[in-house]
Amino acid sequence: MTIEELMDLQEAGARACVLGLAGHENPFLKADKLPPENHDGLADWLSCHDAWKFGWEAENASREGDLLR
């Protein structure tokens, strides 16, 4: 996964926050996005999940004024 792809996922998470989605609505938590039980692709899935979550949390913190926390 490239840096650009991770940044796109962070931006998607931030947009989701702006649109009013909750943090637990991370699209990488949907059944069709979860890695298979044999853990193939787990590292990639975790990177995607965490990048989206980071974007969402950063936007949420900026809206709450908690950036310096």
C-alpha positions in Angstrom: 0.0 0.0 0.0 1.3 3.4 -0.9 1.5 6.5 1.2 -1.0 8.1 -1.2 -3.5 5.3 -0.6 -3.1 5.7 3.1 -3.6 9.4 2.9 -6.8 8.8 0.8 -8.1 6.5 3.5 -7.4 9.2 6.1 -9.2 11.7 4.1 -12.2 9.3 3.7 -12.3 8.9 7.4 -12.3 12.7 8.0 -15.0 13.1 5.4 -17.1 10.5 7.1 -16.8 12.4 10.4 -17.9 15.6 8.6 -20.9 13.8 7.2 -21.9 12.6 10.7 -20.8 9.0 10.7 -19.7 7.5 14.0 -16.2 6.1 14.5 -17.6 2.6 14.7 -19.0 2.9 11.2 -15.5 2.3 9.8 -16.2 0.6 6.4 -13.3 -1.8 7.2 -15.4 -3.3 10.0 -18.0 -4.5 7.5 -18.1 -8.3 6.9 -17.0 -8.0 3.3 -14.0 -6.0 4.2 -12.7 -8.2 7.1 -9.6 -10.3 6.4 -10.2 -14.1 6.0 -9.9 -16.2 9.1 -6.5 -17.6 7.9 -5.2 -14.0 8.4 -4.0 -13.6 4.8 -4.0 -9.8 4.2 -4.4 -9.0 7.9 -1.6 -6.4 7.8 -3.1 -4.6 4.8 -6.6 -4.7 6.4 -5.2 -3.3 9.6 -3.4 -0.5 7.7 -6.6 0.5 5.9 -8.7 0.3 9.1 -6.2 2.3 11.1 -5.8 5.0 8.4 -9.5 5.5 8.1 -9.9 5.6 11.9 -7.0 8.1 12.2 -8.6 10.4 9.7 -12.0 10.2 11.5 -10.4 10.7 14.9 -8.3 13.7 13.8 -11.4 15.4 12.3 -13.5 14.6 15.4 -10.8 16.0 17.7 -10.6 19.2 15.6 -14.3 19.7 15.9 -14.2 19.2 19.6 -11.1 21.4 20.0 -9.1 18.5 21.5 -6.1 18.7 19.2 -3.7 19.7 22.0 -4.8 17.0 24.3 
